[in-house]
């Protein structure tokens, strides 16, 4: 019986495949490492395709500043009151008939409390902060009425209110404003994005940039697997980052996935990475040893071919002297 046709292969790159059983073994080790954490991965089969999904940790490794969008794409604006609300003075029934409200809402108007000199200063400061807050607010805010305003002790500060109005994720606390709209994330800081094993490298890059509302094009960046030894492996456009992470193993002290600029980083092979962390005197001694070994090999080759040259010349002399003796 031919069992080769029963082997289920999972793509992990262009013309690269791994068996489902081997991938499940790696996945089991991965989930055991992150047991009890939200980084565990789930797998399922959909229309005969094996799919793994979950969170992928990505470290920031940028050297140049990035640009954040000024506004969110999903910015929320409160619509005007509908005609069915009691603000319009009437309600509409099921067939469009006007139904008068049985009871009108009670509106109580209280007199403003007399304020002292200190309260007047605080009110002026609050009004100034409120005005600046309304100018910086990313959405249309409801205006405040001057009738019956009472100062409350648990009022949020303007900075807290601005933070609550944000609709995007933050990169180390950085949202868009005129001071931090262009900045460089801290090198090595970690973020994560929810992906699956069918998403290629460009798709993961676009998803990550959209999450943080970054204006830069995804073509400017690339994903690299960086090992503690110094080895840097660039993920190709046809690779699947989640599969690559599973095959590398779960421990981020051994290898991490970094977001870096394409034109700022060069790949470092394993052979080169072995010598990166050595001090300069040690590297010079390696070079000296290699040069001595090279000189010995050159000397052996010269001696070998010198002997062969003598033998060939002797044979040529014998051939040339042969017809003359006849």
C-alpha positions as CSV (number, residue, x, y, z in Angstrom):
1,X,0.0,0.0,0.0
2,X,1.3,3.4,-0.9
3,X,1.1,5.7,2.1
4,X,2.8,8.7,0.4
5,X,-0.5,10.0,-1.0
6,X,-2.0,10.0,2.6
7,X,0.7,12.5,3.9
8,X,-1.0,15.9,4.5
9,X,1.4,18.7,3.6
10,X,1.1,22.3,4.8
11,X,2.7,25.1,2.8
12,X,5.3,27.1,4.7
13,X,6.7,29.1,1.8
14,X,7.2,29.1,-2.0
15,X,7.6,25.5,-3.0
16,X,8.3,24.6,0.7
17,X,6.1,22.2,2.6
18,X,6.0,20.5,6.0
19,X,3.9,17.5,7.0
20,X,0.9,18.1,9.2
21,X,2.1,15.7,11.8
22,X,5.5,17.4,12.2
23,X,3.8,20.8,12.4
24,X,1.4,19.5,15.1
25,X,4.4,18.4,17.1
26,X,6.0,21.9,16.9
27,X,2.6,23.4,17.7
28,X,2.2,21.3,20.8
29,X,5.6,22.4,22.1
30,X,4.7,26.0,21.3
31,X,1.4,25.8,23.3
32,X,3.1,24.1,26.2
33,X,5.6,26.9,26.5
34,X,2.8,29.5,26.6
35,X,0.4,27.5,28.7
36,X,-2.1,29.7,30.5
37,X,-1.2,32.7,28.3
38,X,-3.0,34.4,25.5
39,X,-0.2,33.6,23.1
40,X,-1.3,30.0,22.7
41,X,-2.3,29.1,19.1
42,X,-5.4,27.3,17.9
43,X,-5.7,25.1,14.8
44,X,-8.6,24.0,12.6
45,X,-9.4,22.5,9.2
46,X,-11.5,24.5,6.8
47,X,-12.3,23.0,3.4
48,X,-9.4,20.6,3.6
49,X,-6.9,23.3,4.6
50,X,-5.1,23.2,7.9
51,X,-5.1,26.7,9.5
52,X,-3.4,27.9,12.7
53,X,-4.4,31.2,14.2
54,X,-3.4,33.3,17.2
55,X,-1.3,36.2,18.4
56,X,2.2,36.8,17.0
57,X,4.7,38.9,18.9
58,X,6.6,41.4,16.7
59,X,9.4,43.6,18.0
60,X,10.1,47.1,16.7
61,X,13.5,47.4,15.1
62,X,13.1,50.7,13.2
63,X,16.0,53.1,12.8
64,X,14.0,55.9,11.0
65,X,10.9,57.8,12.3
66,X,7.5,56.7,11.2
67,X,4.4,58.8,10.5
68,X,1.0,58.4,12.2
69,X,-2.3,59.3,10.6
70,X,-3.8,62.6,11.7
71,X,-7.3,61.1,12.0
72,X,-8.8,57.7,12.4
73,X,-10.6,56.0,9.4
74,X,-13.4,54.9,11.8
75,X,-13.8,58.3,13.4
76,X,-17.2,58.5,15.2
77,X,-19.4,61.5,14.8
78,X,-22.6,61.8,16.8
79,X,-25.6,62.2,14.5
80,X,-28.2,64.9,15.1
81,X,-31.3,64.0,17.2
82,X,-33.8,61.9,15.2
83,X,-37.3,63.0,14.7
84,X,-38.6,60.2,16.9
85,X,-36.8,61.5,20.0
86,X,-38.5,63.8,22.6
87,X,-36.2,66.6,21.6
88,X,-38.3,67.3,18.6
89,X,-41.4,67.7,20.8
90,X,-43.3,64.7,19.4
91,X,-43.0,60.9,19.0
92,X,-44.0,58.9,15.9
93,X,-46.1,55.7,16.2
94,X,-45.7,52.5,14.3
95,X,-47.7,53.9,11.3
96,X,-46.1,57.3,11.3
97,X,-48.9,58.9,13.4
98,X,-47.9,61.6,15.9
99,X,-48.2,60.5,19.5
100,X,-48.1,63.2,22.1
101,X,-46.1,62.4,25.1
102,X,-48.1,61.6,28.1
103,X,-45.6,63.2,30.5
104,X,-43.0,65.7,29.7
105,X,-39.5,65.2,31.2
106,X,-38.9,67.2,34.3
107,X,-36.2,69.8,33.9
108,X,-34.8,71.3,37.0
109,X,-32.8,74.5,36.8
110,X,-30.7,75.4,39.7
111,X,-29.1,78.7,40.5
112,X,-25.4,78.9,40.1
113,X,-23.6,78.9,43.5
114,X,-21.7,82.0,44.4
115,X,-18.1,81.5,43.9
116,X,-15.2,82.8,45.8
117,X,-12.1,84.3,44.3
118,X,-10.3,81.0,44.4
119,X,-13.2,79.3,42.7
120,X,-13.2,81.9,40.0
121,X,-9.6,81.2,39.2
122,X,-10.2,77.5,39.1
123,X,-13.3,78.0,36.8
124,X,-11.2,80.1,34.5
125,X,-8.5,77.4,34.3
126,X,-11.1,74.7,33.7
127,X,-12.8,76.8,31.0
128,X,-9.4,77.3,29.3
129,X,-8.6,73.6,29.4
130,X,-12.1,72.7,28.1
131,X,-11.6,75.1,25.2
132,X,-8.3,73.6,24.3
133,X,-9.7,70.1,24.7
134,X,-12.6,70.8,22.4
135,X,-10.2,72.1,19.7
136,X,-8.0,69.0,19.9
137,X,-11.0,66.5,20.2
138,X,-11.1,64.1,17.2
139,X,-14.9,64.0,17.2
140,X,-17.8,66.4,17.5
141,X,-18.6,66.9,21.2
142,X,-21.8,67.9,22.8
143,X,-21.8,71.5,24.0
144,X,-22.2,72.2,27.7
145,X,-25.0,74.3,29.0
146,X,-24.3,77.3,31.2
147,X,-27.4,76.7,33.2
148,X,-27.1,75.0,36.5
149,X,-23.3,74.2,36.2
150,X,-21.9,72.7,39.4
151,X,-18.3,71.9,40.0
152,X,-17.7,68.3,40.8
153,X,-14.7,67.0,42.7
154,X,-14.4,63.8,40.6
155,X,-14.1,65.6,37.3
156,X,-11.6,64.0,35.0
157,X,-8.5,66.0,34.0
158,X,-8.3,67.2,30.3
159,X,-5.4,64.7,29.7
160,X,-7.5,61.8,30.9
161,X,-10.5,62.9,28.8
162,X,-8.3,63.2,25.7
163,X,-6.9,59.7,26.4
164,X,-10.4,58.2,26.6
165,X,-11.4,59.7,23.3
166,X,-8.7,57.9,21.3
167,X,-9.9,55.3,18.8
168,X,-6.6,53.8,17.8
169,X,-4.0,51.6,19.5
170,X,-1.0,53.4,20.9
171,X,2.7,52.6,20.2
172,X,4.3,52.9,23.6
173,X,1.7,55.6,24.6
174,X,2.2,57.7,21.4
175,X,-1.0,58.9,19.7
176,X,-1.1,61.4,16.9
177,X,-0.5,65.0,17.8
178,X,1.8,67.7,16.4
179,X,4.7,66.6,18.7
180,X,4.6,62.8,18.4
181,X,3.1,62.3,14.9
182,X,6.6,61.5,13.6
183,X,8.7,59.4,16.0
184,X,10.7,56.2,16.3
185,X,9.4,53.4,18.5
186,X,11.7,52.1,21.2
187,X,14.0,49.5,19.7
188,X,13.1,46.0,20.9
189,X,9.7,47.0,22.3
190,X,7.1,44.3,21.6
191,X,3.6,44.5,20.1
192,X,1.4,41.7,18.8
193,X,-1.1,41.2,16.0
194,X,-3.7,38.4,15.5
195,X,-3.0,36.5,12.3
196,X,-3.4,33.0,10.8
197,X,-1.1,30.6,9.0
198,X,-2.5,31.5,5.5
199,X,-1.4,35.1,5.7
200,X,1.9,36.0,3.9
201,X,4.5,38.5,5.0
202,X,3.0,41.5,3.1
203,X,-0.4,40.8,4.5
204,X,0.9,40.7,8.1
205,X,2.8,44.0,7.5
206,X,-0.3,45.8,6.2
207,X,-2.3,44.5,9.1
208,X,0.3,45.7,11.6
209,X,0.5,49.2,10.0
210,X,-3.3,49.5,9.9
211,X,-3.5,48.6,13.6
212,X,-1.4,51.6,14.6
213,X,-2.6,53.9,11.8
214,X,0.8,54.3,10.3
215,X,1.0,56.3,7.0
216,X,4.2,54.7,5.8
217,X,3.8,52.1,3.0
218,X,4.2,48.4,3.8
219,X,6.8,48.2,1.0
220,X,9.3,50.2,3.1
221,X,9.5,47.4,5.8
222,X,10.2,43.7,6.1
223,X,10.0,41.1,8.8
224,X,13.2,39.5,10.0
225,X,13.9,36.5,12.3
226,X,16.8,37.7,14.5
227,X,18.6,35.1,16.6
228,X,20.7,35.9,19.8
229,X,23.7,34.7,17.9
230,X,23.4,37.6,15.5
231,X,21.9,35.7,12.6
232,X,19.3,37.7,10.7
233,X,16.9,35.9,8.3
234,X,14.6,38.0,6.1
235,X,11.1,36.6,5.6
236,X,10.3,36.5,1.9
237,X,7.0,37.8,0.4
238,X,5.8,34.2,-0.1
239,X,6.6,33.1,3.5
240,X,4.0,32.7,6.2
241,X,5.3,34.4,9.4
242,X,3.2,32.4,11.9
243,X,4.5,29.1,10.4
244,X,8.0,30.5,10.6
245,X,7.6,31.5,14.2
246,X,6.3,28.0,15.1
247,X,9.2,26.3,13.4
248,X,11.7,28.5,15.1
249,X,10.3,27.6,18.5
250,X,8.4,29.6,21.1
251,X,11.3,31.0,23.2
252,X,12.0,34.6,22.3
253,X,15.3,34.6,24.2
254,X,16.6,32.5,21.3
255,X,14.9,34.2,18.3
256,X,12.5,37.1,17.8
257,X,10.4,38.5,14.9
258,X,11.5,42.1,14.1
259,X,9.9,44.8,12.0
260,X,12.8,46.6,10.2
261,X,13.4,48.8,7.2
262,X,14.3,46.9,4.0
263,X,17.1,49.2,3.0
264,X,18.7,49.5,6.4
265,X,19.2,45.8,7.3
266,X,21.3,43.1,5.7
267,X,20.8,39.4,6.2
268,X,23.5,37.7,8.3
269,X,24.0,34.0,7.6
270,X,24.8,31.5,10.3
271,X,28.4,31.1,9.3
272,X,29.0,34.8,9.6
273,X,27.0,35.1,12.8
274,X,29.4,32.8,14.6
275,X,32.1,35.4,14.6
276,X,30.1,38.6,15.2
277,X,30.3,38.6,19.0
278,X,34.1,38.0,19.2
279,X,36.4,40.8,20.1
280,X,38.7,42.4,17.5
281,X,42.0,40.8,18.8
282,X,40.3,37.3,18.7
283,X,39.1,38.0,15.1
284,X,42.6,39.1,14.1
285,X,44.1,35.9,15.6
286,X,41.5,33.9,13.5
287,X,42.6,35.8,10.4
288,X,46.3,35.1,11.2
289,X,45.7,31.4,11.6
290,X,43.7,31.2,8.4
291,X,46.5,33.0,6.5
292,X,49.1,30.6,7.8
293,X,46.9,27.7,6.8
294,X,46.5,29.2,3.4
295,X,50.2,29.7,3.0
296,X,50.9,26.0,3.9
297,X,48.3,24.9,1.3
298,X,49.8,27.1,-1.4
299,X,53.3,25.8,-0.7
300,X,52.0,22.2,-1.0
301,X,50.4,22.9,-4.3
302,X,53.5,24.6,-5.7
303,X,55.7,21.7,-4.7
304,X,53.2,19.2,-6.2
305,X,53.0,21.0,-9.5
306,X,56.8,21.6,-9.6
307,X,57.3,17.9,-9.5
308,X,54.7,17.3,-12.2
309,X,56.4,20.0,-14.4
310,X,59.8,18.3,-14.1
311,X,58.2,14.9,-15.0
312,X,56.5,16.4,-18.1
313,X,59.6,18.2,-19.3
314,X,61.6,15.0,-18.9
315,X,59.1,13.1,-20.9
316,X,59.0,15.7,-23.7
317,X,62.8,15.5,-23.9
318,X,62.6,11.7,-24.3
319,X,60.0,12.0,-27.1
320,X,62.1,14.6,-28.9
321,X,65.3,12.6,-28.7
322,X,63.6,9.3,-29.8
323,X,63.4,10.0,-33.7
324,X,67.0,11.4,-33.7
325,X,68.5,8.1,-32.4
326,X,66.6,6.1,-35.1
